Amino acid sequence: MKKFILSLSFAGLVTGAFAQQDPIAMKYAPIISADLAKKHLSIIASDAYEGRETGKPGADKAAHYIADEFKSLGLQPIVNGSYFFDVPLSENSLNVSFSVNGAASTNGDDFFAYKPAADRTLDVNEIVFVGYGTDTEIAGTDLTGKIVLWINEDKPEAGKTPNTSFRATPARALILKNLQSKSPAIILAANGGMADLLKKNKGYITAARLGIKKDAGTEVDKTPGVFWITTGLADQLVKSSGKTYDALKAAGANAQTIKADVKLSYKTITKDVKAVDVLGYLPGSDPKLKDEVVVISAHYDHIGLMPEGTKGDRVNNGADDDGSGTTSIMEIARAFSKAKKDGHGPRRSILFLGNVGEEKGLLGSEYYTDHPVIPLANTITDLNIDMVGRVGTEYIGKADSANYVYVIGSGMLSTDLHNVNEKANSTYTKMDLDYKYDDPNDPNSFYTRSDHYNFAKHGVPIIFYFNGVHADYHGVGDEVSKINFPLLAKRAQLVFYTAWDLLNADKRPVVDKK
């Protein structure tokens, strides 16, 4: 666990709030309790909410539950008198036909397409294999209009174990972007883990996808699309070379043209989808600081129901992901609301933000940060809570399994913010703050996989609180009965104390990193 020392330059930032425990903060933190957490979570993660899938009745029901809670606490509706912030989405379903050398391939078994480019039909008799896609391997090969086969893994380097996950690392993402800039017709990204991924997640992967609705007249995205394919399909594509895909990969050869009869067509069908973020606003008490805001966020959506015909439990309740975070922001809102009613309201303002569409690609937070109700220049921090109700796999059986939280991103943009969170913890909650995933090169890419990332992209310092994945992640086993409510409450209290200090400090955290 990485620890940081409070810098002398920052010691005066919060005017003594860290020097000793603040009795006022300590009076209101216990409002965030295991009993209250169980009350909220037992409702929003119940079967009646049908897994809260974005665009479905369960998510709408959850949005109204959160809004009713915000109203009961006296939070202000700041979206033209409403708690609901419309997020215009469209549902995109893909009709695709793909055959190689006369053999049909199946979407969800052999490949899947993610955000393909404009509708098109291809009928070609060759592909270009580009290896790992480096400039050395491409060596000036013209890729314009070609079907490109790419090894979607990090290229091996001496003395290093390469990352072979299908999730693109930052270095691999740059390679993909460079490949797309060369105007191929489409990129086929092969990975050895794709067959297992598709087997486990076929229904989810092939379902219609949501995206932010494009404004009328928006130019069609001409970025070349990407199909993620199995190595079995890659073998069919390179068959005429006399080598298998793995043999070509091992040979480390430069780009080469390979004969292959490929017929590929795809067309996207779209329809509008209703979705909302839920916003509750608590105005600050200091005339000089109340225009600045701390956002406390969590996504209330989950992945919905298993397909019709599934035996047994069909409801992905999402108690941990992210019913736990949604419950946390409602509890934290109650604590701050009570403090304000008692005359101890924070100096800065708070925006409690329930995001929709996180499971569909961070859509609600993307739309909010592109169309903020409160200017992002006035947003000093986003504290994002996503999965804080369970013990992650790596902590099962450890002595501190009930007293830890993963902290991600706290120092990515602001050393000050990192120090605030560290000091709040050492002063009050005394948890094990684990920074294992606090790395943009983490192969799990957790830093980019929840709503805080859309704030970070705009230069707003963030903290992501997370318990780690577990056996029930994105499964029907993510039930209320498996939540550790005292641990959920304690993690939420850490967010409360961190927010308390940020809200009452004389100065906002300085952004000192890119």
matplotlib code that plots the C-alpha trace (Angstrom):
import matplotlib.pyplot as plt

x = [0.0, 1.4, 1.3, 1.8, 3.0, 1.0, 3.1, 4.0, 2.6, -0.8, -0.8, -2.7, -5.2, -8.0, -7.3, -6.8, -9.6, -7.1, -5.2, -7.8, -11.2, -14.0, -16.8, -19.4, -18.4, -18.4, -21.9, -23.4, -21.3, -23.1, -26.3, -24.7, -25.5, -25.8, -29.5, -30.3, -28.2, -30.1, -33.4, -32.5, -30.7, -33.4, -35.7, -33.6, -31.9, -35.1, -36.6, -39.3, -36.6, -35.7, -32.0, -32.4, -31.3, -31.0, -34.1, -36.2, -39.0, -36.8, -34.3, -37.1, -38.5, -35.1, -34.7, -38.0, -37.0, -33.8, -35.6, -38.2, -35.5, -33.7, -37.0, -37.7, -34.2, -34.9, -32.3, -33.0, -34.2, -31.9, -32.9, -35.6, -37.3, -36.8, -34.5, -34.3, -31.7, -32.6, -29.9, -30.9, -30.0, -30.5, -30.6, -28.5, -29.0, -26.7, -27.7, -24.5, -23.4, -19.8, -18.4, -14.8, -13.9, -17.6, -18.0, -20.5, -19.4, -21.8, -22.0, -21.6, -19.7, -16.9, -16.9, -18.7, -18.8, -18.5, -19.5, -18.9, -18.5, -21.2, -23.2, -21.3, -20.9, -17.5, -16.8, -13.0, -10.5, -7.6, -6.8, -3.7, -2.2, -0.4, 1.0, 0.9, 0.3, 3.6, 5.0, 7.9, 5.6, 3.4, 6.5, 4.5, 2.0, -1.1, -4.1, -6.6, -9.9, -8.4, -9.6, -6.9, -6.2, -4.5, -3.1, -4.9, -2.2, 0.8, 3.9, 6.4, 9.4, 12.6, 12.3, 8.6, 5.5, 3.2, -0.4, -2.5, -5.9, -8.6, -8.9, -6.7, -3.8, -3.0, -0.1, -2.4, -5.1, -2.6, -1.7, -5.4, -5.9, -2.9, -4.3, -7.7, -6.0, -4.7, -8.3, -8.8, -12.3, -12.4, -10.1, -10.4, -8.8, -7.9, -7.4, -7.0, -9.4, -12.2, -13.8, -14.2, -15.5, -18.1, -19.1, -19.7, -21.3, -23.0, -26.4, -24.9, -22.4, -24.8, -27.7, -28.7, -26.3, -27.1, -25.3, -25.8, -28.2, -26.5, -28.0, -29.8, -27.3, -24.3, -21.8, -21.6, -18.6, -16.2, -13.7, -13.1, -15.0, -13.5, -14.7, -13.3, -12.7, -11.6, -8.3, -10.4, -11.8, -8.3, -7.1, -9.7, -8.7, -5.0, -5.5, -4.2, -0.8, -0.1, 0.3, -1.9, -2.6, -0.5, 2.4, 2.2, 2.1, 5.1, 7.1, 6.9, 6.7, 6.0, 2.6, 1.6, -1.3, -3.1, -5.7, -9.1, -12.6, -14.4, -18.0, -19.0, -22.0, -23.5, -26.3, -27.3, -31.0, -31.7, -34.5, -34.8, -34.5, -35.7, -33.1, -32.3, -29.6, -30.9, -29.6, -30.0, -28.4, -27.4, -26.4, -23.3, -23.4, -20.4, -21.2, -17.6, -17.5, -21.0, -20.6, -18.0, -19.4, -18.3, -20.0, -20.8, -21.7, -22.8, -24.6, -28.0, -28.4, -27.4, -27.6, -31.2, -32.7, -31.2, -32.7, -36.2, -36.0, -33.1, -33.7, -33.8, -33.1, -33.3, -32.8, -29.3, -30.1, -26.9, -26.9, -23.2, -22.9, -24.0, -26.8, -24.2, -22.9, -26.5, -27.4, -24.2, -25.0, -28.5, -27.1, -24.4, -27.1, -29.1, -26.1, -25.3, -28.9, -29.3, -26.1, -27.5, -30.9, -29.0, -27.0, -23.9, -24.2, -21.0, -19.4, -19.3, -22.3, -22.8, -24.3, -25.5, -25.5, -27.2, -25.9, -27.7, -26.1, -22.8, -23.1, -23.7, -20.5, -20.5, -23.3, -25.0, -21.8, -20.5, -23.6, -23.6, -20.0, -20.5, -23.7, -23.1, -25.8, -23.0, -20.0, -17.1, -14.8, -16.7, -16.6, -13.7, -13.9, -16.0, -16.1, -17.5, -18.7, -19.1, -19.2, -18.5, -20.8, -18.7, -15.4, -13.4, -11.8, -8.3, -9.4, -11.3, -9.8, -7.5, -7.4, -8.4, -11.1, -13.8, -11.7, -10.3, -11.3, -9.5, -8.8, -8.3, -7.4, -7.0, -3.6, -3.9, -4.7, -4.3, -1.8, -4.0, -7.0, -5.0, -3.8, -7.3, -8.6, -5.6, -5.9, -9.7, -9.1, -6.3, -8.3, -11.7, -12.2, -8.8, -9.3, -6.7, -6.5, -5.4, -3.8, -3.2, -5.4, -4.4, -2.6, -3.7, -1.7, -3.6, -4.6, -8.1, -8.5, -10.5, -9.6, -11.5, -14.4, -16.7, -18.3, -15.5, -13.5, -15.7, -14.9, -11.2, -11.2, -12.3, -9.6, -11.7, -9.9, -11.6, -11.6, -13.1, -14.0, -14.2, -14.2, -12.9, -14.6, -16.0, -17.5, -21.0, -19.8, -22.3, -24.1, -27.5, -25.7, -25.1, -27.9, -28.7, -28.2, -24.5, -23.9, -21.7, -23.7, -21.4, -18.5, -20.7, -21.5, -17.9, -16.7, -19.5, -18.4, -14.9, -16.5, -18.5, -15.4, -13.4, -16.3, -16.7, -13.1, -13.2, -16.4, -15.2, -11.6, -10.4, -9.0, -10.0, -7.6, -4.9, -4.7, -1.0, -0.9, -2.0]
y = [0.0, 3.3, 6.1, 9.8, 12.5, 15.7, 18.4, 21.5, 23.6, 22.1, 22.1, 25.3, 24.5, 23.4, 25.8, 23.4, 21.0, 18.1, 19.1, 17.3, 15.6, 18.0, 17.4, 18.8, 16.5, 13.6, 14.4, 13.9, 11.1, 8.4, 9.3, 7.2, 3.8, 0.2, 0.2, 3.1, 1.5, -1.7, 0.2, 1.9, -1.0, -3.6, -1.5, -0.4, -3.8, -5.8, -7.9, -5.3, -3.0, -5.7, -5.0, -1.3, -1.5, 1.9, 2.6, 0.0, 0.4, -0.7, 2.1, 4.7, 3.4, 3.7, 7.3, 8.3, 6.6, 8.7, 11.9, 11.3, 10.8, 14.0, 15.9, 14.5, 15.7, 19.2, 19.1, 21.6, 20.5, 22.6, 21.3, 23.8, 22.9, 19.2, 16.5, 14.8, 15.7, 14.3, 12.1, 11.7, 8.1, 5.9, 2.2, 0.8, -2.8, -4.3, -6.4, -8.1, -10.8, -12.1, -15.0, -16.1, -18.4, -19.4, -20.3, -18.1, -16.6, -15.9, -12.6, -13.6, -16.8, -15.9, -12.1, -9.0, -5.5, -2.5, 0.9, 0.0, 2.8, 3.9, 1.1, -0.7, -3.8, -5.4, -8.2, -8.6, -11.4, -10.3, -9.0, -7.3, -8.9, -6.1, -8.1, -6.0, -2.9, -1.0, 1.4, -1.0, -3.8, -1.7, -0.2, 2.1, -0.5, 1.1, 0.1, 2.4, 0.5, -2.8, -5.3, -5.3, -8.2, -7.0, -8.8, -7.2, -7.8, -5.9, -6.7, -8.8, -7.0, -8.6, -8.9, -8.1, -10.1, -8.8, -7.9, -10.2, -9.2, -8.2, -4.8, -2.3, -0.9, 2.8, 1.9, -0.5, 2.1, 4.5, 1.7, 1.2, 4.9, 5.0, 2.1, 3.8, 7.0, 5.0, 4.6, 0.9, -0.5, -2.2, -3.6, -7.2, -7.4, -10.9, -12.0, -15.5, -14.6, -13.6, -17.1, -17.5, -13.9, -14.5, -17.8, -16.3, -13.0, -13.7, -12.3, -9.2, -8.6, -9.1, -7.1, -3.8, -1.0, 2.4, 5.6, 9.3, 10.4, 12.5, 15.9, 16.3, 17.0, 15.5, 14.2, 10.4, 9.1, 7.9, 6.3, 2.8, 0.3, -2.6, -6.2, -8.2, -11.7, -15.1, -16.7, -19.4, -16.9, -15.4, -18.9, -19.0, -15.5, -16.5, -20.1, -19.4, -18.3, -21.9, -20.9, -20.6, -17.3, -18.3, -19.2, -15.8, -14.1, -16.0, -15.3, -11.6, -10.8, -7.4, -6.5, -8.9, -9.3, -12.7, -14.1, -14.6, -14.4, -12.1, -11.0, -8.6, -6.3, -4.4, -2.0, -0.2, 0.2, 3.0, 4.1, 6.7, 5.8, 7.7, 8.1, 10.6, 11.4, 12.4, 15.7, 17.0, 20.2, 21.5, 25.2, 26.3, 28.8, 31.0, 33.8, 33.7, 29.9, 28.7, 28.9, 26.1, 22.6, 19.1, 16.4, 13.2, 10.6, 7.0, 5.2, 3.8, 1.6, -2.0, -4.7, -5.8, -9.2, -12.3, -13.4, -15.0, -18.7, -18.5, -21.1, -19.9, -16.4, -13.9, -10.7, -9.1, -7.1, -5.1, -4.7, -4.0, -2.7, 0.0, -0.2, 0.3, 3.5, 4.8, 4.0, 5.8, 9.1, 9.1, 8.5, 11.1, 13.5, 12.9, 13.6, 16.9, 17.9, 17.4, 19.4, 22.3, 22.3, 22.5, 25.5, 23.7, 23.6, 23.4, 26.5, 25.2, 23.6, 19.9, 18.2, 14.7, 13.0, 9.7, 8.7, 6.5, 4.5, 3.7, 0.1, 1.1, 3.1, 5.9, 7.6, 9.6, 11.1, 11.8, 13.7, 15.6, 16.7, 17.7, 19.7, 20.6, 22.2, 23.7, 24.8, 22.4, 25.3, 25.6, 21.9, 21.3, 17.5, 14.5, 11.8, 8.7, 5.6, 2.4, -0.9, -0.4, -3.1, -6.3, -7.8, -8.2, -11.4, -10.3, -9.5, -12.6, -14.2, -11.3, -9.8, -6.4, -7.7, -5.6, -2.5, -1.5, 0.3, 0.6, 4.3, 5.1, 8.4, 10.6, 11.8, 11.6, 15.3, 16.8, 16.0, 18.2, 16.0, 12.9, 14.4, 15.5, 11.9, 10.4, 12.8, 12.3, 8.6, 8.8, 11.2, 9.5, 6.1, 4.6, 2.2, 0.4, 2.6, 0.3, 1.9, -1.3, -0.1, 3.5, 3.4, 4.4, 1.3, -1.1, -4.0, -3.9, -0.2, 0.6, 4.3, 4.6, 2.3, 4.4, 7.8, 9.7, 9.3, 11.8, 14.4, 13.6, 14.0, 17.6, 18.2, 17.9, 16.1, 12.8, 10.0, 6.6, 4.4, 0.7, -2.7, -4.7, -7.3, -10.6, -13.8, -12.2, -9.2, -8.7, -11.9, -12.8, -13.5, -9.8, -9.8, -7.7, -10.7, -10.6, -7.0, -6.1, -3.1, -1.9, -1.9, -0.1, 2.6, 3.0, 3.5, 6.0, 7.8, 8.2, 9.9, 12.1, 13.2, 13.8, 15.9, 17.8, 18.9, 19.8, 21.8, 23.8, 24.4, 28.0, 26.9, 24.3, 21.5, 22.6, 20.7, 20.1, 17.2, 16.5]
z = [0.0, -1.1, 1.5, 1.0, 3.4, 3.8, 2.2, 4.1, 1.3, 1.8, 5.6, 5.8, 3.1, 5.3, 8.2, 11.0, 10.1, 10.1, 13.3, 15.4, 15.1, 14.2, 16.7, 14.4, 11.6, 14.0, 15.2, 11.7, 10.3, 12.3, 10.4, 7.8, 9.3, 8.5, 9.3, 6.9, 4.2, 4.5, 4.3, 1.0, -0.6, 0.2, -2.0, -5.0, -5.3, -4.9, -7.7, -8.2, -9.8, -12.3, -12.3, -13.1, -16.7, -18.4, -20.5, -18.8, -16.2, -13.3, -13.9, -14.1, -10.8, -9.2, -10.5, -8.9, -5.6, -5.5, -6.4, -3.7, -1.2, -2.3, -2.0, 1.5, 2.6, 1.3, -1.5, -4.3, -7.8, -10.0, -13.5, -14.3, -11.1, -11.5, -10.0, -13.4, -16.0, -19.4, -21.0, -24.7, -25.7, -28.7, -28.8, -31.5, -32.7, -35.3, -38.3, -39.4, -41.8, -41.8, -43.7, -44.4, -47.3, -47.6, -43.9, -41.9, -38.6, -35.8, -33.9, -30.2, -30.9, -33.3, -33.0, -31.7, -33.0, -30.8, -32.2, -35.9, -38.4, -40.9, -42.4, -45.2, -47.2, -48.0, -50.5, -50.8, -51.6, -49.3, -45.9, -44.4, -41.3, -39.4, -36.4, -33.2, -35.3, -34.6, -37.1, -37.7, -38.6, -40.9, -42.6, -44.9, -46.0, -47.5, -45.4, -47.1, -47.6, -46.5, -43.9, -41.3, -38.9, -35.7, -32.7, -29.8, -27.2, -26.0, -28.0, -26.0, -24.7, -23.2, -19.4, -19.3, -19.1, -21.9, -21.1, -23.2, -21.9, -24.4, -22.6, -24.4, -22.4, -23.0, -25.3, -27.3, -27.5, -29.2, -31.7, -32.5, -32.9, -35.3, -37.3, -37.6, -38.9, -41.9, -43.2, -43.3, -44.1, -40.8, -38.1, -36.9, -33.4, -32.4, -28.8, -27.2, -24.4, -26.8, -27.1, -23.4, -23.0, -25.6, -24.2, -20.8, -21.9, -25.3, -24.3, -22.8, -25.6, -28.5, -27.0, -28.5, -27.4, -26.0, -27.0, -26.6, -29.3, -32.0, -32.8, -36.1, -38.9, -37.0, -39.4, -39.6, -37.7, -40.3, -37.9, -39.0, -37.0, -34.9, -34.7, -31.8, -33.0, -31.7, -32.7, -34.3, -36.7, -37.2, -38.2, -41.0, -42.2, -42.5, -43.8, -47.3, -45.8, -44.9, -41.2, -38.3, -36.6, -33.6, -36.0, -37.7, -34.3, -33.1, -36.3, -35.7, -39.4, -40.8, -42.4, -45.2, -47.5, -47.3, -49.6, -48.0, -49.4, -46.9, -47.1, -44.4, -44.1, -41.2, -40.6, -37.4, -36.5, -33.9, -31.7, -29.0, -25.3, -22.3, -19.5, -16.7, -14.3, -10.8, -9.3, -5.8, -4.8, -1.3, -1.5, 0.4, 3.3, 2.5, 0.0, -1.3, -1.8, -2.5, -6.3, -6.0, -5.8, -4.7, -6.7, -4.9, -7.5, -8.0, -10.9, -10.1, -13.2, -13.5, -16.2, -15.9, -16.5, -17.9, -21.3, -21.5, -20.9, -18.4, -15.7, -12.1, -11.0, -13.9, -11.9, -11.8, -8.7, -8.6, -4.8, -4.8, -8.4, -7.8, -5.3, -2.6, -4.1, -4.7, -1.1, 0.0, -1.7, -0.3, 3.2, 2.8, 1.6, 4.7, 6.9, 5.2, 5.0, 8.8, 9.4, 7.3, 9.1, 12.4, 11.2, 10.2, 6.5, 4.4, 3.1, -0.5, -2.3, -3.0, -6.0, -5.4, -8.8, -9.5, -13.0, -15.5, -18.2, -16.5, -17.5, -21.1, -21.4, -18.7, -20.7, -18.0, -16.7, -20.2, -21.1, -17.8, -18.1, -21.7, -20.6, -17.0, -14.9, -12.7, -14.7, -14.5, -13.7, -10.4, -9.8, -7.4, -7.1, -8.0, -5.2, -7.0, -5.2, -7.2, -5.4, -1.7, -0.1, -0.4, 0.3, -3.0, -4.0, -3.0, 0.6, 1.4, 4.5, 5.2, 8.7, 7.4, 5.1, 6.9, 7.1, 3.7, 0.5, -2.9, -3.6, -7.3, -8.9, -5.8, -6.8, -10.6, -11.0, -7.5, -4.8, -2.5, -3.0, -2.2, 1.0, 2.0, 1.7, 3.5, 6.4, 6.7, 6.9, 9.5, 11.6, 11.5, 9.8, 10.0, 7.1, 5.0, 1.9, -0.9, -4.0, -5.9, -8.8, -8.7, -12.0, -15.5, -16.7, -14.5, -16.9, -15.3, -16.4, -13.3, -13.6, -16.8, -16.0, -13.8, -13.9, -12.3, -15.5, -17.4, -14.8, -14.9, -18.7, -18.2, -15.6, -12.5, -9.7, -8.7, -6.2, -7.0, -4.0, -4.8, -3.0, -5.9, -7.9, -6.5, -7.7, -8.1, -10.2, -13.0, -12.0, -10.4, -7.1, -6.5, -3.8, -0.8, 1.4, 0.6, 1.5, 4.5, 5.7, 8.5, 6.0, 3.4, 6.0, 7.1, 3.5, 3.0, 6.2, 4.7, 1.7, 4.0, 6.0, 2.9, 1.4, 4.7, 4.7, 1.0, 1.4, 4.4, 3.4, 2.6, -0.8, -3.4, -4.3, -6.7, -10.0, -10.2, -12.7, -16.2]

ax = plt.figure().add_subplot(projection="3d")
ax.plot(x, y, z, "-o")
ax.set_aspect("equal")
plt.show()
